[in-house]
Amino acid sequence: MEKTKIAVIGLGSVAQLVHLPNLAKIKNAEVVAVAEIKNNRLTTIAEKFKIKETYKDYKDLLNKSDVEAVVITTPTSLHKEIAIDCLNAGKHVLVEKPLARTYVEGKAIVEAATKNDKKLMVGMNLRYRPDSMLIRTLINSGEIGKPFYVKSGWIRRQSSSESWFTRREEAGGGVILDLGVNLLDLVLWLLNNPEVKSVSTMNYFQNTKKLEDTSVSFIRCDDNSLINLETSWSLPEGKDIFDITIYGTKGSIAANPFRLFKRYEDEHIDLSSALIDSPTDSFKKSYLNELKSFIGAVRGLNPVFSSGEEALKLLNIVKAMYSSASKNHEVKIGN
């Protein structure tokens, strides 16, 4: 089988712990090149994963390597420049979430993908959890009736300990752009992507000065559904918490762990299965499934399931969330 040649640009923790180990498990793909400005890191990681081509400057990689696709795992401030350069060089691109720091930056990336007729996927791995995919199937089949309210929360340490992650000019934002954008993507996807009408957000700065470390939002959709979105790096829970519950007219369904309740006359019956993966396994499998989906899209076997256009809509909602928090009132979403 001819393998799809992949390059990874940026060799921080997400590349080392997630993308490179999982790409090594995919039989029809091979990482043949990596780029990283820190020389020691570049040499060490390339040797560990037996990668032949190494570059300190990603532009040299684009000029010299014959890779078909690129995975971008750099600081968010570099996503726009690197993604556009890769797309203009004729490479398909998977960029880690968020797509960019702002809607304007994200729009430029999406336009470059369209202009070059290349695949652009954003790393919204929560969609690829086995329980997420099952929940979407059950909702679409009408098992809980019409969804009308979602409670969702993600409380954990920040995703990276690198210094850029807590600098606004490089990260673009705090917990909203770290956890919130990924969680919101999942919730909207489970609801079949209703249009968001307005948001009301409160941000808190418990352990930080410039970046929000806790954020709570109420999000109204055009189908009259309501989303409660809570994300935090700092709430004192003592352990990581990831939870989604979707309430419908005929029952409810939840993730982490998977739970399904259906209403029969005046009772709610528990139909949860004991066969679902553990929360840890679901999270691990989400990244592998995400990368398999990207390789499949590059090879023309499936469409792009978490597209740049969808990520751009999220950045528009994120802009409204920050606006609502600063103005201390509900903000309507502009299209």
C-alpha contacts under 8 A as a table, 3 or more apart, distances in Angstrom:
res1	aa1	res2	aa2	distance
1	M	28	N	6.74
2	E	28	N	6.81
3	K	27	K	7.47
3	K	28	N	4.54
3	K	29	A	4.67
3	K	30	E	6.15
4	T	28	N	6.17
4	T	29	A	4.50
4	T	30	E	6.14
4	T	67	V	7.79
4	T	68	E	6.67
4	T	69	A	7.81
4	T	295	I	7.36
4	T	299	R	7.60
5	K	29	A	6.07
5	K	30	E	5.22
5	K	31	V	6.01
5	K	32	V	6.17
5	K	66	D	7.62
5	K	67	V	4.78
5	K	68	E	5.53
5	K	69	A	6.69
6	I	29	A	6.93
6	I	30	E	5.81
6	I	31	V	4.57
6	I	32	V	6.01
6	I	33	A	6.90
6	I	67	V	5.45
6	I	68	E	6.22
6	I	69	A	5.09
6	I	70	V	5.66
6	I	71	V	7.41
7	A	31	V	5.58
7	A	32	V	6.10
7	A	33	A	4.66
7	A	34	V	5.39
7	A	35	A	7.86
7	A	67	V	6.31
7	A	69	A	6.43
7	A	70	V	4.75
7	A	71	V	6.23
8	V	11	L	7.43
8	V	15	A	7.63
8	V	31	V	7.33
8	V	33	A	6.62
8	V	34	V	4.83
8	V	35	A	6.51
8	V	70	V	5.72
8	V	71	V	4.76
8	V	72	I	6.02
8	V	73	T	7.30
9	I	34	V	5.68
9	I	35	A	4.74
9	I	36	E	6.36
9	I	58	Y	6.73
9	I	70	V	7.15
9	I	71	V	6.25
9	I	72	I	4.99
9	I	73	T	6.06
9	I	74	T	6.73
10	G	15	A	7.08
10	G	34	V	7.57
10	G	35	A	6.00
10	G	36	E	5.08
10	G	37	I	7.87
10	G	72	I	6.43
10	G	73	T	5.00
10	G	74	T	4.66
11	L	14	V	7.53
11	L	15	A	5.18
11	L	16	Q	6.24
11	L	34	V	7.81
11	L	35	A	7.38
11	L	36	E	5.91
11	L	41	R	7.24
11	L	42	L	7.14
11	L	45	I	7.59
11	L	73	T	6.95
11	L	74	T	7.48
12	G	15	A	5.55
12	G	16	Q	6.24
12	G	73	T	7.22
12	G	74	T	7.32
13	S	16	Q	5.03
13	S	17	L	5.76
13	S	18	V	7.80
13	S	160	S	7.15
14	V	17	L	5.38
14	V	18	V	5.28
14	V	19	H	6.60
14	V	73	T	6.93
15	A	18	V	5.53
15	A	19	H	4.82
15	A	20	L	5.71
15	A	73	T	6.34
16	Q	19	H	6.60
16	Q	20	L	5.81
16	Q	21	P	7.15
16	Q	45	I	7.43
17	L	20	L	6.99
17	L	21	P	6.57
18	V	21	P	5.89
18	V	22	N	6.15
18	V	287	Y	6.96
19	H	22	N	5.27
19	H	23	L	5.88
19	H	287	Y	7.52
19	H	291	L	7.79
20	L	23	L	5.17
20	L	24	A	6.24
20	L	31	V	7.76
20	L	49	F	7.50
21	P	24	A	5.28
21	P	25	K	6.91
22	N	25	K	5.21
22	N	26	I	6.93
22	N	287	Y	7.40
22	N	288	L	5.55
22	N	291	L	7.59
23	L	26	I	5.33
23	L	29	A	6.94
23	L	30	E	7.00
23	L	31	V	7.14
23	L	288	L	7.60
23	L	291	L	7.03
24	A	27	K	7.65
24	A	29	A	7.82
24	A	30	E	6.93
24	A	31	V	7.58
26	I	29	A	5.71
26	I	30	E	7.75
26	I	292	K	7.03
27	K	30	E	7.76
29	A	295	I	7.13
31	V	34	V	7.73
31	V	51	I	6.65
32	V	51	I	5.51
32	V	52	K	5.85
32	V	53	E	6.09
32	V	67	V	7.40
33	A	51	I	6.15
33	A	52	K	6.35
33	A	53	E	4.46
33	A	54	T	5.75
33	A	55	Y	7.74
33	A	61	L	7.45
33	A	65	S	7.43
33	A	67	V	7.69
34	V	42	L	7.65
34	V	46	A	7.30
34	V	51	I	7.38
34	V	53	E	6.46
34	V	54	T	5.21
34	V	55	Y	6.32
34	V	61	L	7.83
35	A	42	L	7.04
35	A	54	T	5.91
35	A	55	Y	4.59
35	A	56	K	5.43
35	A	57	D	6.32
35	A	58	Y	5.35
35	A	61	L	7.09
36	E	39	N	7.01
36	E	41	R	7.35
36	E	42	L	5.50
36	E	55	Y	6.56
36	E	56	K	5.07
36	E	57	D	6.98
36	E	58	Y	7.44
37	I	42	L	7.41
37	I	55	Y	7.98
37	I	56	K	4.69
37	I	57	D	6.54
38	K	41	R	5.51
38	K	42	L	6.13
38	K	56	K	7.25
39	N	42	L	4.97
39	N	43	T	6.18
39	N	56	K	6.89
40	N	43	T	5.31
40	N	44	T	6.09
41	R	44	T	5.19
41	R	45	I	5.97
42	L	45	I	5.55
42	L	46	A	6.01
42	L	54	T	7.05
42	L	55	Y	7.86
42	L	56	K	7.56
43	T	46	A	5.29
43	T	47	E	6.15
43	T	54	T	7.72
44	T	47	E	5.33
44	T	48	K	6.18
45	I	48	K	4.99
45	I	49	F	6.20
46	A	49	F	5.42
46	A	50	K	5.63
46	A	51	I	4.87
46	A	52	K	7.26
46	A	54	T	7.06
47	E	50	K	4.91
47	E	51	I	6.51
48	K	51	I	7.98
51	I	54	T	7.46
53	E	65	S	7.98
54	T	61	L	7.90
55	Y	58	Y	6.29
55	Y	60	D	6.66
55	Y	61	L	6.09
57	D	60	D	5.55
57	D	61	L	6.96
58	Y	61	L	4.96
58	Y	62	L	6.42
58	Y	82	I	7.97
59	K	62	L	5.05
59	K	63	N	6.24
59	K	85	D	7.92
60	D	63	N	5.04
60	D	64	K	5.96
61	L	64	K	5.30
61	L	65	S	5.35
62	L	65	S	5.86
62	L	66	D	7.85
62	L	86	C	6.92
62	L	89	A	6.61
67	V	70	V	7.47
67	V	91	K	7.42
68	E	90	G	7.80
68	E	91	K	5.36
68	E	92	H	6.45
69	A	91	K	4.92
69	A	92	H	4.43
69	A	93	V	5.72
69	A	94	L	7.82
69	A	298	V	7.44
70	V	86	C	7.33
70	V	91	K	6.54
70	V	92	H	6.22
70	V	93	V	5.00
70	V	94	L	6.29
71	V	93	V	5.99
71	V	94	L	4.77
71	V	95	V	5.83
71	V	96	E	7.68
72	I	79	H	7.31
72	I	82	I	7.80
72	I	83	A	7.42
72	I	93	V	7.39
72	I	94	L	6.25
72	I	95	V	4.70
72	I	96	E	6.18
73	T	95	V	6.56
73	T	96	E	5.60
74	T	78	L	6.42
74	T	79	H	6.83
75	P	78	L	5.76
75	P	79	H	7.06
75	P	164	W	6.87
75	P	165	F	7.40
75	P	170	E	6.58
75	P	171	A	6.66
76	T	79	H	5.27
76	T	98	P	7.10
76	T	99	L	7.69
76	T	100	A	5.85
76	T	101	R	6.23
76	T	170	E	6.16
76	T	171	A	5.34
76	T	172	G	7.12
77	S	80	K	7.18
77	S	100	A	7.02
77	S	101	R	6.43
77	S	169	E	7.19
77	S	170	E	4.67
77	S	171	A	6.18
77	S	172	G	7.14
78	L	81	E	5.75
78	L	82	I	6.13
78	L	170	E	7.98
79	H	82	I	5.43
79	H	83	A	5.67
79	H	95	V	7.32
79	H	99	L	7.02
79	H	100	A	5.91
80	K	83	A	5.40
80	K	84	I	6.06
80	K	100	A	6.38
80	K	105	E	5.97
80	K	106	G	6.96
80	K	108	A	7.34
80	K	109	I	6.04
81	E	84	I	5.43
81	E	85	D	6.16
82	I	85	D	5.13
82	I	86	C	6.12
83	A	86	C	5.11
83	A	87	L	6.13
83	A	93	V	6.89
83	A	95	V	7.42
83	A	109	I	6.50
84	I	87	L	5.10
84	I	88	N	5.99
84	I	108	A	7.75
84	I	109	I	5.66
84	I	112	A	5.91
84	I	113	A	7.67
85	D	88	N	5.12
85	D	89	A	6.12
86	C	89	A	5.01
86	C	90	G	6.56
86	C	91	K	5.41
86	C	92	H	7.45
86	C	93	V	7.14
87	L	90	G	5.15
87	L	91	K	5.12
87	L	92	H	6.36
87	L	93	V	6.96
87	L	112	A	6.39
87	L	113	A	5.93
87	L	116	N	6.44
87	L	118	K	6.59
88	N	91	K	7.37
88	N	112	A	7.01
88	N	116	N	6.34
90	G	116	N	6.81
90	G	118	K	6.96
91	K	118	K	6.79
92	H	118	K	5.28
92	H	119	K	4.92
92	H	120	L	6.23
92	H	298	V	6.83
93	V	118	K	7.73
93	V	119	K	6.21
93	V	120	L	4.99
93	V	121	M	6.28
94	L	120	L	6.00
94	L	121	M	4.71
94	L	122	V	5.61
94	L	123	G	6.67
94	L	294	F	7.14
95	V	98	P	7.95
95	V	99	L	6.42
95	V	120	L	7.77
95	V	121	M	6.44
95	V	122	V	5.04
95	V	123	G	6.01
96	E	99	L	6.66
96	E	122	V	5.79
96	E	123	G	4.58
96	E	124	M	7.64
97	K	100	A	7.59
97	K	122	V	5.91
97	K	123	G	5.17
97	K	124	M	6.30
97	K	178	D	7.84
97	K	181	V	7.88
97	K	182	N	7.28
98	P	101	R	7.10
98	P	122	V	7.43
98	P	123	G	7.77
98	P	177	L	6.28
98	P	178	D	7.41
98	P	181	V	6.94
98	P	182	N	7.81
98	P	311	A	7.57
99	L	106	G	5.96
99	L	122	V	6.20
99	L	308	G	7.29
99	L	311	A	6.33
99	L	312	L	7.42
100	A	103	Y	7.30
100	A	105	E	5.85
100	A	106	G	5.17
100	A	172	G	7.91
101	R	105	E	6.72
101	R	106	G	7.52
101	R	171	A	6.70
101	R	172	G	4.51
101	R	173	G	7.37
102	T	105	E	5.33
102	T	106	G	6.24
102	T	172	G	7.20
102	T	315	L	6.32
102	T	319	K	7.50
103	Y	106	G	5.03
103	Y	107	K	6.00
103	Y	312	L	6.25
103	Y	315	L	5.15
103	Y	316	N	5.79
103	Y	319	K	7.47
104	V	107	K	5.17
104	V	108	A	6.51
105	E	108	A	5.35
105	E	109	I	6.67
106	G	109	I	5.19
106	G	110	V	6.34
106	G	308	G	7.88
106	G	311	A	7.97
106	G	312	L	5.89
106	G	315	L	7.67
107	K	110	V	5.15
107	K	111	E	6.11
107	K	312	L	6.53
108	A	111	E	5.14
108	A	112	A	6.25
109	I	112	A	5.13
109	I	113	A	6.41
109	I	308	G	7.91
110	V	113	A	5.16
110	V	114	T	6.35
110	V	120	L	7.43
110	V	308	G	5.73
110	V	309	E	6.60
110	V	312	L	7.90
111	E	114	T	5.11
111	E	115	K	6.08
112	A	115	K	5.06
112	A	116	N	6.14
113	A	116	N	5.32
113	A	117	D	5.77
113	A	118	K	5.17
113	A	119	K	6.56
113	A	120	L	6.20
114	T	117	D	4.99
114	T	118	K	6.69
119	K	297	A	7.39
119	K	298	V	6.86
119	K	304	V	7.15
120	L	304	V	7.48
120	L	307	S	6.16
120	L	308	G	5.75
121	M	294	F	7.06
121	M	304	V	6.25
121	M	305	F	7.52
121	M	306	S	5.68
121	M	307	S	4.77
121	M	308	G	5.76
122	V	306	S	5.78
122	V	307	S	6.01
122	V	308	G	6.13
122	V	311	A	6.89
123	G	290	E	7.24
123	G	306	S	7.31
124	M	127	R	6.34
124	M	128	Y	7.96
124	M	182	N	5.73
124	M	185	D	7.18
124	M	186	L	7.77
124	M	290	E	7.87
124	M	306	S	6.54
125	N	128	Y	5.41
125	N	129	R	7.18
125	N	182	N	7.70
125	N	286	S	5.41
125	N	287	Y	5.61
125	N	290	E	5.86
126	L	129	R	5.55
126	L	132	S	7.22
126	L	182	N	6.87
126	L	183	L	7.25
126	L	186	L	6.08
126	L	283	F	7.50
126	L	286	S	6.21
127	R	132	S	5.89
127	R	133	M	6.77
127	R	185	D	7.94
127	R	186	L	5.57
127	R	189	W	7.58
127	R	286	S	7.30
128	Y	132	S	6.66
128	Y	133	M	6.57
128	Y	285	K	7.52
128	Y	286	S	4.49
128	Y	287	Y	7.14
128	Y	289	N	5.73
128	Y	290	E	5.83
129	R	132	S	5.15
129	R	133	M	6.45
129	R	282	S	5.18
129	R	283	F	6.12
129	R	285	K	6.25
129	R	286	S	4.30
129	R	289	N	7.66
130	P	133	M	5.31
130	P	134	L	6.32
130	P	277	D	7.50
130	P	282	S	5.94
130	P	285	K	7.39
130	P	286	S	7.13
131	D	134	L	5.03
131	D	135	I	6.03
131	D	255	A	6.51
131	D	256	N	7.92
131	D	258	F	6.62
131	D	276	I	6.99
131	D	277	D	7.58
131	D	282	S	6.97
132	S	135	I	5.11
132	S	136	R	6.25
132	S	186	L	7.98
132	S	190	L	7.60
132	S	255	A	7.14
133	M	136	R	5.27
133	M	137	T	6.34
134	L	137	T	5.14
134	L	138	L	6.25
135	I	138	L	5.12
135	I	139	I	6.11
135	I	190	L	7.30
135	I	253	I	7.11
135	I	254	A	7.71
135	I	255	A	7.86
136	R	139	I	5.14
136	R	140	N	6.08
136	R	189	W	7.92
136	R	190	L	5.08
136	R	191	L	7.64
137	T	140	N	5.18
137	T	141	S	6.21
138	L	141	S	5.09
138	L	142	G	6.51
138	L	143	E	5.56
138	L	144	I	7.73
139	I	142	G	5.25
139	I	143	E	5.73
139	I	144	I	6.24
139	I	145	G	7.41
139	I	147	P	7.93
139	I	190	L	7.63
139	I	191	L	7.88
140	N	143	E	7.64
142	G	145	G	4.90
142	G	146	K	7.20
143	E	250	K	7.22
143	E	251	G	7.47
143	E	262	K	7.45
144	I	147	P	7.12
144	I	247	Y	7.39
144	I	248	G	5.02
144	I	249	T	6.29
144	I	250	K	4.52
144	I	251	G	4.41
144	I	252	S	5.67
144	I	253	I	7.23
144	I	261	F	7.90
144	I	262	K	6.41
145	G	248	G	5.22
145	G	249	T	4.89
145	G	250	K	4.70
145	G	251	G	6.88
146	K	248	G	4.98
146	K	249	T	5.37
146	K	250	K	7.42
147	P	150	V	7.90
147	P	191	L	7.30
147	P	225	S	6.84
147	P	246	I	6.55
147	P	247	Y	5.58
147	P	248	G	3.89
147	P	249	T	6.53
148	F	224	N	6.81
148	F	225	S	4.22
148	F	226	L	6.24
148	F	246	I	7.71
148	F	247	Y	6.11
148	F	248	G	5.64
148	F	249	T	7.43
149	Y	225	S	5.55
149	Y	226	L	4.89
149	Y	227	I	5.92
149	Y	228	N	7.87
149	Y	246	I	6.03
149	Y	247	Y	5.28
149	Y	248	G	7.15
150	V	187	V	7.74
150	V	225	S	7.90
150	V	226	L	6.35
150	V	227	I	4.76
150	V	228	N	6.01
150	V	244	I	7.06
150	V	245	T	5.71
150	V	246	I	4.52
150	V	247	Y	6.20
151	K	227	I	6.27
151	K	228	N	4.93
151	K	229	L	6.63
151	K	243	D	7.91
151	K	244	I	5.72
151	K	245	T	5.27
151	K	246	I	6.60
152	S	183	L	7.71
152	S	187	V	7.88
152	S	227	I	7.54
152	S	228	N	5.96
152	S	229	L	5.13
152	S	230	E	6.23
152	S	242	F	7.79
152	S	243	D	5.63
152	S	244	I	4.32
152	S	245	T	6.45
153	G	183	L	7.86
153	G	229	L	5.90
153	G	230	E	4.53
153	G	231	T	5.61
153	G	241	I	7.23
153	G	242	F	5.71
153	G	243	D	5.36
153	G	244	I	6.54
154	W	179	L	6.96
154	W	180	G	7.86
154	W	183	L	7.52
154	W	230	E	6.40
154	W	231	T	4.83
154	W	232	S	6.55
154	W	240	D	7.64
154	W	241	I	5.55
154	W	242	F	4.45
154	W	243	D	6.58
155	I	230	E	7.93
155	I	231	T	5.58
155	I	232	S	4.76
155	I	233	W	5.95
155	I	234	S	7.66
155	I	235	L	7.03
155	I	237	E	7.84
155	I	240	D	5.55
155	I	241	I	4.99
155	I	242	F	6.46
156	R	232	S	6.50
156	R	233	W	5.25
156	R	234	S	7.61
156	R	239	K	7.16
156	R	240	D	4.61
156	R	241	I	6.50
157	R	232	S	7.90
157	R	233	W	4.86
157	R	234	S	7.37
157	R	240	D	7.62
158	Q	161	S	7.15
158	Q	175	V	7.34
158	Q	178	D	7.21
158	Q	233	W	5.69
159	S	178	D	6.84
160	S	165	F	6.39
161	S	165	F	6.92
162	E	165	F	5.79
163	S	166	T	6.14
163	S	167	R	7.19
164	W	167	R	5.28
164	W	170	E	5.85
164	W	171	A	6.51
165	F	168	R	7.83
165	F	170	E	6.99
165	F	171	A	5.34
166	T	170	E	7.97
166	T	171	A	6.61
166	T	174	G	7.01
166	T	211	L	6.88
167	R	170	E	5.53
167	R	171	A	5.90
167	R	172	G	7.73
167	R	210	K	7.86
167	R	211	L	7.73
168	R	171	A	5.12
168	R	172	G	4.85
168	R	173	G	5.45
168	R	174	G	7.47
168	R	210	K	6.99
168	R	211	L	6.62
169	E	172	G	5.68
171	A	174	G	7.29
171	A	177	L	7.93
172	G	177	L	7.33
173	G	176	I	6.66
173	G	177	L	5.60
173	G	178	D	7.82
173	G	211	L	5.94
173	G	212	E	7.36
174	G	177	L	5.74
174	G	178	D	6.31
174	G	211	L	4.65
174	G	212	E	4.99
174	G	213	D	6.09
175	V	178	D	4.79
175	V	179	L	5.54
175	V	180	G	6.30
175	V	211	L	7.63
175	V	212	E	6.04
175	V	213	D	5.31
175	V	214	T	6.47
175	V	215	S	7.07
175	V	231	T	6.60
175	V	232	S	6.18
175	V	233	W	6.70
176	I	179	L	5.73
176	I	180	G	4.18
176	I	181	V	5.95
176	I	212	E	7.59
176	I	215	S	6.76
176	I	231	T	7.09
176	I	318	V	7.48
177	L	180	G	5.80
177	L	181	V	5.37
177	L	182	N	7.90
177	L	318	V	7.88
178	D	181	V	6.69
178	D	182	N	7.41
179	L	182	N	5.56
179	L	183	L	6.21
179	L	231	T	6.44
179	L	232	S	7.89
180	G	183	L	5.13
180	G	184	L	5.90
180	G	229	L	7.53
180	G	230	E	7.64
180	G	231	T	5.92
181	V	184	L	5.21
181	V	185	D	6.08
181	V	314	L	6.79
181	V	315	L	7.92
181	V	318	V	7.38
182	N	185	D	5.13
182	N	186	L	6.41
183	L	186	L	5.17
183	L	187	V	6.33
183	L	229	L	7.92
184	L	187	V	5.11
184	L	188	L	6.11
184	L	229	L	7.24
184	L	314	L	7.85
185	D	188	L	5.37
185	D	189	W	6.04
185	D	311	A	7.89
185	D	314	L	7.08
186	L	189	W	5.09
186	L	190	L	6.12
187	V	190	L	5.14
187	V	191	L	6.33
188	L	191	L	5.04
188	L	192	N	6.27
188	L	193	N	4.76
188	L	194	P	6.66
189	W	192	N	5.01
189	W	193	N	5.10
190	L	193	N	7.33
191	L	194	P	6.66
194	P	221	C	6.08
194	P	222	D	6.39
194	P	223	D	6.58
195	E	221	C	5.60
195	E	222	D	5.53
195	E	223	D	7.80
196	V	199	V	7.96
196	V	219	I	7.01
196	V	220	R	5.92
196	V	221	C	4.26
196	V	222	D	6.10
196	V	317	I	7.63
196	V	333	I	6.80
197	K	219	I	7.67
197	K	220	R	5.54
197	K	221	C	5.18
197	K	222	D	5.86
197	K	332	K	5.83
197	K	333	I	5.43
198	S	219	I	5.96
198	S	220	R	5.32
198	S	221	C	7.22
198	S	320	A	7.91
198	S	330	E	6.74
198	S	331	V	5.45
198	S	332	K	4.08
198	S	333	I	5.23
199	V	217	S	6.69
199	V	218	F	5.76
199	V	219	I	4.53
199	V	220	R	6.33
199	V	317	I	7.76
199	V	320	A	6.71
199	V	321	M	6.11
199	V	324	S	6.97
199	V	330	E	5.59
199	V	331	V	5.45
199	V	332	K	6.49
199	V	333	I	7.48
200	S	217	S	5.45
200	S	218	F	5.24
200	S	219	I	6.54
200	S	321	M	6.73
200	S	324	S	5.70
200	S	325	A	7.31
200	S	328	N	7.98
200	S	329	H	6.20
200	S	330	E	4.31
200	S	331	V	6.36
201	T	215	S	7.02
201	T	216	V	5.67
201	T	217	S	4.23
201	T	218	F	6.56
201	T	321	M	5.54
201	T	322	Y	7.31
201	T	324	S	5.49
201	T	325	A	4.99
201	T	328	N	7.58
201	T	329	H	7.68
201	T	330	E	7.34
202	M	215	S	5.80
202	M	216	V	5.37
202	M	217	S	6.44
202	M	324	S	7.52
202	M	325	A	4.96
202	M	328	N	7.27
203	N	212	E	5.80
203	N	213	D	7.63
203	N	214	T	5.85
203	N	215	S	4.45
203	N	216	V	6.54
203	N	325	A	5.93
204	Y	212	E	5.48
204	Y	213	D	6.20
204	Y	214	T	5.08
204	Y	215	S	6.23
205	F	208	T	5.21
205	F	209	K	6.12
205	F	210	K	7.65
205	F	211	L	6.84
205	F	212	E	5.00
205	F	213	D	5.52
205	F	214	T	6.73
206	Q	212	E	7.98
206	Q	213	D	6.57
206	Q	214	T	7.55
206	Q	234	S	6.76
207	N	213	D	6.96
207	N	234	S	6.93
208	T	211	L	5.98
208	T	212	E	6.84
208	T	213	D	6.64
209	K	212	E	7.76
212	E	215	S	6.81
213	D	232	S	5.52
213	D	233	W	5.22
213	D	234	S	6.00
214	T	230	E	7.69
214	T	231	T	5.80
214	T	232	S	4.08
214	T	233	W	6.26
214	T	234	S	6.47
214	T	235	L	7.21
215	S	230	E	5.89
215	S	231	T	5.39
215	S	232	S	6.26
216	V	228	N	7.47
216	V	229	L	5.78
216	V	230	E	4.52
216	V	231	T	6.56
217	S	227	I	7.86
217	S	228	N	5.87
217	S	229	L	5.09
217	S	230	E	6.46
217	S	321	M	7.53
218	F	226	L	6.93
218	F	227	I	5.65
218	F	228	N	4.80
218	F	229	L	6.40
219	I	226	L	5.72
219	I	227	I	4.94
219	I	228	N	6.54
219	I	229	L	7.66
220	R	224	N	6.74
220	R	225	S	6.29
220	R	226	L	4.88
220	R	227	I	6.58
221	C	224	N	5.46
221	C	225	S	5.39
221	C	226	L	6.27
222	D	225	S	7.24
232	S	235	L	6.04
237	E	240	D	7.40
237	E	241	I	7.95
242	F	256	N	6.65
243	D	254	A	7.43
243	D	255	A	6.01
243	D	256	N	5.76
243	D	257	P	7.99
244	I	254	A	5.42
244	I	255	A	5.41
244	I	256	N	7.40
245	T	252	S	6.95
245	T	253	I	5.80
245	T	254	A	4.20
245	T	255	A	6.69
246	I	252	S	5.54
246	I	253	I	5.36
246	I	254	A	6.12
247	Y	251	G	6.26
247	Y	252	S	4.39
247	Y	253	I	6.71
248	G	251	G	5.24
248	G	252	S	5.59
250	K	262	K	5.97
250	K	263	R	5.42
251	G	260	L	7.62
251	G	261	F	5.33
251	G	262	K	4.18
251	G	263	R	5.26
251	G	268	H	7.11
252	S	260	L	5.94
252	S	261	F	5.21
252	S	262	K	6.54
253	I	258	F	7.45
253	I	259	R	5.53
253	I	260	L	4.45
253	I	261	F	6.29
254	A	257	P	7.12
254	A	258	F	5.40
254	A	259	R	4.94
254	A	260	L	6.49
255	A	258	F	4.31
255	A	259	R	6.47
256	N	278	S	7.80
256	N	279	P	5.44
257	P	278	S	7.19
257	P	279	P	6.31
258	F	272	S	6.64
258	F	273	S	7.50
258	F	276	I	6.92
259	R	270	D	7.51
259	R	271	L	7.28
259	R	272	S	4.74
259	R	273	S	7.46
260	L	270	D	5.98
260	L	271	L	5.23
260	L	272	S	4.86
261	F	268	H	5.79
261	F	269	I	5.33
261	F	270	D	4.63
261	F	271	L	5.78
261	F	272	S	7.23
262	K	268	H	5.24
262	K	269	I	5.31
262	K	270	D	6.80
262	K	271	L	7.24
263	R	266	D	6.87
263	R	267	E	5.57
263	R	268	H	4.28
263	R	269	I	6.26
264	Y	267	E	5.33
264	Y	268	H	6.10
264	Y	269	I	6.98
273	S	276	I	6.38
277	D	280	T	7.96
277	D	281	D	5.86
277	D	282	S	5.78
278	S	281	D	5.21
278	S	282	S	6.13
279	P	282	S	5.12
279	P	283	F	6.28
280	T	283	F	5.25
280	T	284	K	6.33
281	D	284	K	5.10
281	D	285	K	6.02
282	S	285	K	5.18
282	S	286	S	6.13
283	F	286	S	5.20
283	F	287	Y	7.25
284	K	287	Y	5.96
284	K	288	L	7.07
285	K	288	L	5.17
285	K	289	N	5.99
286	S	289	N	5.18
286	S	290	E	6.02
287	Y	290	E	4.96
287	Y	291	L	6.29
288	L	291	L	5.28
288	L	292	K	6.20
289	N	292	K	5.05
289	N	293	S	6.10
290	E	293	S	5.11
290	E	294	F	6.34
291	L	294	F	4.99
291	L	295	I	6.20
292	K	295	I	5.18
292	K	296	G	6.03
293	S	296	G	4.98
293	S	297	A	6.17
293	S	302	N	7.29
293	S	304	V	7.41
293	S	305	F	7.54
294	F	297	A	5.06
294	F	298	V	6.23
294	F	304	V	6.89
295	I	298	V	5.04
295	I	299	R	6.16
296	G	299	R	5.09
296	G	300	G	6.09
296	G	301	L	4.90
296	G	302	N	5.56
296	G	303	P	7.87
297	A	300	G	4.98
297	A	301	L	5.70
297	A	302	N	4.91
297	A	303	P	5.32
297	A	304	V	5.63
298	V	301	L	7.64
299	R	302	N	8.00
300	G	303	P	7.29
304	V	307	S	5.77
306	S	310	E	6.69
306	S	311	A	7.44
307	S	310	E	5.35
307	S	311	A	6.40
308	G	311	A	4.99
308	G	312	L	6.05
309	E	312	L	5.04
309	E	313	K	6.52
310	E	313	K	5.24
310	E	314	L	6.55
311	A	314	L	5.02
311	A	315	L	6.42
312	L	315	L	5.10
312	L	316	N	6.48
313	K	316	N	5.10
313	K	317	I	6.49
314	L	317	I	5.04
314	L	318	V	6.11
315	L	318	V	4.82
315	L	319	K	6.11
316	N	319	K	5.15
316	N	320	A	6.55
316	N	333	I	7.55
316	N	334	G	7.84
317	I	320	A	5.08
317	I	321	M	6.25
317	I	333	I	6.68
318	V	321	M	4.89
318	V	322	Y	6.36
319	K	322	Y	5.39
319	K	323	S	6.23
320	A	323	S	4.89
320	A	324	S	5.98
320	A	331	V	6.15
320	A	332	K	7.30
320	A	333	I	6.39
321	M	324	S	5.12
321	M	325	A	6.24
321	M	331	V	7.61
322	Y	325	A	5.13
322	Y	326	S	6.22
323	S	326	S	5.22
323	S	327	K	6.08
323	S	331	V	7.13
324	S	327	K	5.18
324	S	328	N	5.56
324	S	329	H	5.38
324	S	330	E	5.59
324	S	331	V	5.42
325	A	328	N	5.10
325	A	329	H	7.10
